[in-house]
């Protein structure tokens, strides 16, 4: 195997591009509760028994989707977590990188708003907020951000405000990626600015 092979190709049955698209298509139409191997097979124009013989179960198909997303997220955020700058600088880079990630996985994001809630591996719950909690903590400490008293809540709101506004404007309104990123990140970042609570003090 070459280094270019995905984790799923190295450790289990191969989920090819056609099956990937078919799984997303069923998700879009039926949701997670309606996602079955039979429906994916039918959408892909294959027999369910063929998928079984290849070792492709529903768990494998879902694992490929969420595993790819989680691996891409980790790879995307790691350089930002290991570089310098103020908390605001790092938060901005993190939010821009999140938009780029969303664009790479836009069909999945348009199909379901629960992709970030799926376990990234058996027994491993998702943890997509960690980098943003870190950036907010740093920003609160260095004075470049004012996230309030609850960092987890602020990270949750910031993450979701960027993620789903970006997905909607990009996917449904067909805004260009660069424009969507600039507008969405600017609104959220300025909402966490250090002077946002001055009128309350």
Secondary structure as UniProt FT lines:
FT   TURN            3..4
FT   HELIX           7..11
FT   HELIX           17..30
FT   TURN            31..34
FT   HELIX           37..44
FT   HELIX           48..53
FT   TURN            54..55
FT   HELIX           58..81
FT   HELIX           87..104
FT   HELIX           106..111
FT   HELIX           115..117
FT   TURN            122..123
FT   HELIX           130..142
FT   HELIX           151..171
FT   HELIX           177..191
FT   TURN            194..197
FT   HELIX           198..200
//
